[in-house]
Amino acid sequence: MNKKSKDVFVLGLALFAMFFGAGNLIFPPSLGLISGKNWIMCAVGFFLTAIGIPLLGIIASAKAGGTIDDVGNKVGSVFSKIFATVIILAIGPLLAIPRTGATTYEMGIKPLFSGFSPVLTSILFFGLTLYFVIKPSEIVDKVGKILTPLLLLTIFIIIIKGISSPIGVATTLMDENPLSKGFKEGYQTMDALASLVFASVMLNTLVSKGYKNVDEQISLTIKAGVIATIGLGLVYGGLIYLGSSANTVYPFDIPKSDLLMAITDTLLGSFGKITLAIVVSLACLTTSIGLTATVGNFFNKLSNNKLSYEFIVIATCIFSAVFANVGVEMIVKIAVPLLVTVYPVAIVLILMNIFDEYIPQTSYIGAVSGALFVSLYEGLSVMNIHINFLGNIISKIPLANAGFAWVIPSILGGFITTILLNKKNQNKAYAK
């Protein structure tokens, strides 16, 4: 294996590890459970937003310049700062970081020590997070490198066992569009949002290895992405299948973390459940440390050092420790309106940056506005805030019944602002 092939392979494993968060494990089995016989179409939809769009996000960010600001700057500098802030808050203290603490309690502590306090768990978990974030240590990196293969091995053992000795048989069909359901469920991984932040890590790694040419960086990132995609596809696909095979075994409203633990207990017994609990808990800790440090660095830079890194990470840990106690299910419910609103905008920006050389810059603001118009309405609807006349209009948009009402307004918005702004620029030129 030559140097370039070796670098691609290592980079692919690193990219897989960044996307393969322990908290993400709870969504595929739950999706499989409710999809039943439709699990394959649900898996396709889930793959698009949980694997495909994140990979494109890495490439788009790399092409744009390597940072999340670069991705949004074509819309405007103010929008870029707001967009980046929302993304960092979503993958940070508002959703992802508290979810690591809640998942640790529900999958790691509760199954082994049922009487242990969730509040005390949060204090200990985020106390450790703060300790390692304030005093960075190579221990975390080393533990992370051990945990990812161990977690992956444990999951594959569960999947192989579930395929060879299925828990049950899927018998029901979904009432809603399975592709759309899987697509939107993939939002919960938040990996498309995280990919816009991870890109700078990938670029820095490639530069440190001597790859200076942007085209070569993008090419190697795509190849590494294929490796990461294969790994994620096997894991997510296997877990969705496990959930579908338990379609008649567990109730549809079983908590997501409880479902995975129940499946593991059935397939591997208490030893498997204990192993999964320990590995997931430690993996959640390393994820929490990485995300908290990212939040600290981002807001420290955004405030031009007016907010110290230490203050930001302390505030993040305190907030996350409190919020984690609402539980995984509640955090997931709270996440839905924000993710439904932000994800279409992120997808539009990712795709436009991918094909930037073929797209007029004047189309960015219209395309984003069109997507945001619909996604904001859908976000409000999830919160039971209904604007009837808008709902009637949006329901008539092509693809609305499939759950993709934002696509056409985004395309039309791009065309409209391109025509209007180009005409405005021409008029200015004539006036001179």
C-alpha positions in Angstrom: 0.0 0.0 0.0 1.5 3.3 -1.1 1.6 6.5 1.0 -1.5 8.0 -0.6 -3.6 4.9 -0.3 -2.6 4.5 3.3 -3.4 8.2 4.0 -6.8 7.7 2.4 -7.6 4.6 4.5 -6.5 6.3 7.7 -8.5 9.4 6.8 -11.5 7.3 6.0 -11.4 5.6 9.4 -11.0 9.0 11.1 -14.0 10.4 9.2 -16.0 7.3 10.2 -15.1 7.8 13.9 -16.1 11.5 13.8 -19.5 10.7 12.4 -20.0 7.4 14.4 -21.2 9.0 17.6 -22.5 6.7 20.3 -25.7 8.7 20.6 -26.5 8.0 16.9 -26.9 4.3 17.7 -30.3 4.8 19.3 -32.1 6.1 16.1 -31.7 3.3 13.5 -33.3 0.5 15.6 -36.2 2.7 16.5 -36.7 3.6 12.9 -36.6 -0.1 11.9 -39.1 -0.9 14.6 -41.8 1.4 13.3 -41.0 0.8 9.6 -41.5 -2.9 9.7 -41.7 -4.3 6.2 -40.8 -0.9 4.8 -37.4 -0.9 6.5 -35.4 -0.9 3.3 -37.0 2.3 2.0 -36.7 3.9 5.4 -33.0 2.9 5.4 -32.5 4.6 2.0 -34.0 7.9 3.3 -31.9 7.6 6.5 -28.8 7.0 4.6 -29.3 10.2 2.5 -29.3 12.5 5.5 -27.2 10.5 8.0 -24.5 9.4 5.5 -24.8 11.0 2.1 -25.4 14.7 3.0 -22.6 14.6 5.7 -20.1 13.4 3.1 -21.2 16.1 0.7 -21.0 18.6 3.6 -17.3 17.8 4.1 -16.6 18.2 0.4 -18.7 21.4 0.1 -17.0 23.0 3.0 -13.6 22.0 1.7 -14.4 23.5 -1.7 -15.7 26.7 -0.1 -12.6 27.3 2.0 -12.7 24.9 4.9 -14.8 26.6 7.5 -18.5 26.8 8.2 -18.3 30.6 7.7 -17.1 30.0 4.1 -20.2 27.9 3.4 -22.6 30.6 4.4 -20.7 33.7 3.2 -22.1 33.6 -0.3 -25.5 34.5 1.2 -24.0 37.2 3.4 -21.6 37.7 6.3 -24.4 38.4 8.8 -26.3 35.3 7.7 -23.1 33.3 7.8 -22.4 34.2 11.5 -26.1 33.5 12.5 -26.1 30.2 10.6 -22.7 29.1 12.1 -23.9 30.0 15.6 -27.1 28.0 15.2 -25.1 25.0 14.0 -22.6 25.2 16.8 -25.4 25.5 19.4 -27.3 22.5 17.9 -24.2 20.2 17.9 -23.2 21.7 21.2 -25.1 22.7 24.4 -28.6 22.9 23.0 -28.9 19.3 21.8 -25.9 17.0 21.1 -23.8 17.6 24.3 -26.7 17.1 26.8 -27.7 14.0 24.7 -24.3 12.4 25.4 -24.9 12.8 29.2 -28.5 11.5 28.9 -27.5 8.6 26.8 -24.8 7.7 29.2 -27.3 7.5 32.1 -30.0 5.6 30.1 -27.7 3.1 28.4 -24.7 3.0 30.7 -25.7 3.6 34.3 -29.4 2.8 34.6 -29.1 -0.8 33.2 -26.3 -1.6 35.6 -27.2 0.5 38.6 -30.9 1.1 38.5 -31.1 3.2 41.7 -28.3 5.5 40.8 -29.3 9.2 40.5 -29.5 10.7 37.0 -28.6 14.1 38.5 -25.4 12.7 40.1 -24.6 11.0 36.8 -24.8 14.3 35.0 -22.6 16.1 37.6 -19.9 13.4 37.3 -20.2 13.1 33.5 -19.9 16.8 32.8 -17.3 17.2 35.6 -15.1 14.8 33.8 -15.9 16.5 30.5 -14.8 19.9 32.0 -11.7 18.4 33.5 -10.4 17.1 30.1 -11.5 20.2 28.2 -9.8 22.6 30.5 -6.7 20.4 30.6 -6.4 18.8 27.2 -4.7 15.4 27.4 -3.6 12.8 24.9 -5.4 10.2 27.1 -8.7 11.2 25.5 -7.4 10.7 22.0 -5.9 7.4 22.9 -9.0 6.2 24.6 -11.1 7.4 21.6 -8.9 5.4 19.2 -9.5 2.3 21.4 -13.2 2.9 21.9 -14.3 3.3 18.3 -13.0 -0.2 17.2 -14.4 -1.7 20.4 -17.8 -0.1 19.9 -17.8 -1.1 16.3 -16.9 -4.7 17.2 -19.6 -4.9 19.8 -22.2 -3.5 17.3 -21.2 -5.9 14.6 -21.5 -8.9 16.9 -25.0 -7.8 17.8 -25.9 -7.3 14.1 -24.5 -10.7 13.0 -26.3 -12.4 15.9 -29.5 -10.6 15.0 -29.3 -11.7 11.3 -28.4 -15.3 12.1 -31.0 -15.6 14.8 -33.7 -12.9 14.3 -35.7 -11.8 17.3 -38.9 -11.9 15.2 -40.3 -11.0 11.8 -41.5 -7.7 10.5 -45.2 -7.8 9.7 -46.5 -4.2 9.6 -46.4 -1.5 7.0 -45.9 2.2 7.7 -48.8 4.6 7.5 -46.5 7.5 6.2 -44.1 7.7 3.4 -41.1 5.5 4.5 -38.5 7.3 2.4 -39.5 10.7 3.8 -39.7 9.3 7.4 -36.2 7.9 7.1 -34.9 11.1 5.5 -36.2 13.2 8.4 -35.2 10.8 11.1 -31.6 11.1 9.7 -31.8 14.8 10.9 -31.4 13.6 14.5 -27.9 12.4 13.9 -27.0 16.0 13.2 -24.1 14.8 11.1 -24.8 17.0 8.1 -24.5 20.0 10.4 -21.4 18.6 12.1 -19.8 17.9 8.7 -19.5 21.7 8.1 -17.4 21.9 11.2 -15.4 18.6 10.6 -14.2 19.8 7.2 -11.5 22.1 8.7 -10.2 19.1 10.7 -9.9 17.0 7.5 -8.2 19.8 5.6 -5.7 20.5 8.4 -4.9 16.7 8.5 -4.3 16.6 4.7 -2.2 19.7 4.7 -0.1 18.3 7.6 0.5 15.2 5.4 1.8 17.3 2.6 -1.2 17.6 0.3 -1.4 21.3 -0.6 -3.4 21.2 -3.8 -7.2 21.9 -3.2 -8.3 19.5 -6.0 -6.2 16.8 -4.6 -7.5 17.4 -1.1 -11.1 17.2 -2.4 -10.3 14.0 -4.3 -8.7 12.3 -1.3 -11.6 13.5 0.9 -14.1 11.8 -1.5 -12.1 8.6 -1.4 -11.9 8.6 2.4 -15.6 9.4 2.4 -16.4 6.2 0.5 -14.6 4.2 3.2 -16.5 6.0 6.0 -19.8 5.6 4.0 -19.4 1.9 3.7 -18.8 1.5 7.4 -21.7 3.8 8.4 -24.0 2.0 5.9 -23.2 -1.4 7.4 -23.8 -0.2 10.9 -26.9 1.8 10.3 -28.4 -0.7 7.9 -27.8 -3.6 10.3 -29.4 -1.7 13.2 -32.4 -0.7 11.2 -32.9 -4.4 10.2 -32.6 -5.4 13.9 -35.3 -2.9 14.8 -37.6 -4.2 12.0 -37.1 -7.8 13.1 -38.4 -6.7 16.5 -41.4 -5.1 14.9 -43.9 -7.4 16.7 -41.8 -7.9 19.9 -41.6 -4.5 21.4 -44.2 -1.6 21.5 -43.6 1.3 19.0 -43.4 3.8 21.9 -40.6 2.1 23.7 -37.9 4.6 24.5 -35.1 4.6 21.9 -32.2 3.8 24.3 -34.3 1.1 26.0 -35.0 -0.6 22.6 -31.3 -1.0 21.8 -30.5 -2.3 25.2 -33.5 -4.7 25.1 -32.4 -6.1 21.7 -28.8 -6.5 22.9 -30.0 -8.3 26.1 -32.2 -10.7 24.0 -29.4 -11.5 21.5 -26.3 -11.6 23.7 -27.7 -11.8 27.3 -26.5 -9.7 30.2 -22.8 -9.8 29.2 -23.6 -8.1 25.9 -25.8 -5.5 27.5 -23.0 -4.7 30.1 -20.3 -4.5 27.4 -22.5 -2.2 25.2 -23.3 0.0 28.3 -19.7 0.5 29.2 -18.4 1.2 25.7 -21.3 3.5 24.8 -20.8 5.5 28.0 -17.1 6.0 27.5 -17.7 6.8 23.8 -20.2 9.4 24.8 -17.7 11.0 27.1 -15.1 11.4 24.4 -17.8 12.9 22.1 -18.8 15.3 24.8 -15.2 16.4 25.3 -14.7 17.0 21.6 -17.9 18.9 21.1 -17.4 21.1 24.2 -13.9 22.1 23.1 -15.4 22.9 19.6 -18.0 25.2 21.2 -15.4 26.9 23.4 -13.1 27.6 20.5 -15.9 28.8 18.2 -17.4 31.4 20.6 -14.0 32.5 21.8 -13.1 33.3 18.2 -16.5 34.8 17.4 -16.3 37.2 20.4 -12.7 38.2 19.5 -11.5 36.8 22.8 -14.0 38.8 24.8 -15.5 35.6 26.1 -12.7 33.4 27.4 -12.5 29.7 26.3 -12.6 28.7 30.0 -15.8 30.7 30.7 -17.5 29.2 27.6 -16.7 25.6 28.3 -17.7 25.9 32.0 -21.0 27.5 31.0 -21.5 24.8 28.4 -20.9 22.0 30.9 -23.2 23.5 33.5 -26.0 24.1 31.0 -25.6 20.6 29.5 -25.6 18.9 33.0 -28.9 20.5 33.8 -30.5 19.9 30.4 -29.3 16.3 30.2 -31.7 15.4 33.1 -34.8 15.9 30.9 -33.8 12.5 29.3 -33.0 11.3 25.8 -36.6 11.2 24.6 -37.4 14.7 25.6 -34.1 16.0 24.1 -35.1 14.3 20.8 -38.5 15.9 20.9 -37.1 19.3 21.6 -34.6 18.9 18.8 -37.2 18.2 16.1 -38.4 21.8 15.5 -34.9 23.2 15.2 -33.6 20.4 13.0 -36.7 20.5 10.7 -36.0 24.3 10.3 -32.2 24.2 9.8 -31.6 21.0 7.9 -33.2 22.0 4.5 -31.2 25.2 4.6 -28.0 23.3 5.3 -28.7 20.8 2.5 -29.3 23.6 0.0 -26.0 25.3 1.0 -24.1 22.1 0.8 -25.4 21.2 -2.7 -24.9 24.8 -4.0 -21.3 24.9 -2.7 -20.7 21.5 -4.3 -21.7 22.9 -7.7 -20.6 26.4 -7.0 -18.7 26.9 -10.3 -22.0 26.4 -12.2 -24.2 28.6 -9.9 -24.4 32.4 -9.9 -23.7 33.8 -6.5 -26.8 35.9 -6.7 -28.9 32.7 -6.5 -27.7 31.8 -3.0 -29.8 34.2 -1.1 -33.0 33.3 -3.0 -32.4 29.5 -2.7 -31.8 29.7 1.0 -34.8 32.1 1.6 -37.1 29.7 -0.3 -36.0 26.7 1.7 -36.2 28.6 5.0 -39.7 29.9 4.2 -41.0 26.4 4.1 -38.8 24.8 6.8 -39.6 27.6 9.2 -43.3 26.9 8.8 -42.7 23.2 9.3 -40.7 23.8 12.4 -43.5 25.9 13.8 -46.0 23.2 12.9 -44.0 20.6 14.9 -44.4 23.0 17.9 -48.2 23.0 17.2 -48.1 26.6 16.0 -50.2 26.6 12.8 -50.6 29.3 10.2 -53.5 27.9 8.2 -53.3 30.0 5.1 -49.6 29.2 4.7 -50.3 25.6 5.4 -52.8 25.5 2.6 -50.3 27.1 0.1 -47.4 24.8 1.1 -49.6 21.7 0.9 -50.1 22.4 -2.8 -46.4 22.6 -3.6 -45.1 19.7 -5.6 -43.3 17.1 -3.4 -45.1 18.4 -0.3 -46.9 15.1 0.2 -43.5 13.3 0.1 -42.1 15.6 2.8 -39.9 17.7 0.5 -42.0 20.9 0.1 -38.9 23.1 0.5 -37.3 21.9 -2.8 -39.3 23.8 -5.3 -39.4 27.1 -3.4 -35.6 26.9 -3.0 -35.1 26.4 -6.8 -37.6 29.1 -7.7 -36.1 31.5 -5.1 -32.6 31.0 -6.6 -33.9 31.8 -10.1 -35.8 34.9 -8.9 -33.0 36.5 -7.0 -30.6 35.7 -9.9 -32.8 37.5 -12.4 -33.6 40.4 -10.1 -30.1 41.1 -8.8 -28.6 40.7 -12.3 -31.1 43.1 -13.7 -30.3 45.5 -10.8 -26.6 45.3 -11.5 -27.2 45.9 -15.2 -29.3 49.0 -14.4 -26.5 50.3 -12.2 -24.0 49.7 -15.0 -26.1 51.6 -17.5 -26.6 54.5 -15.1 -22.8 54.9 -14.9 
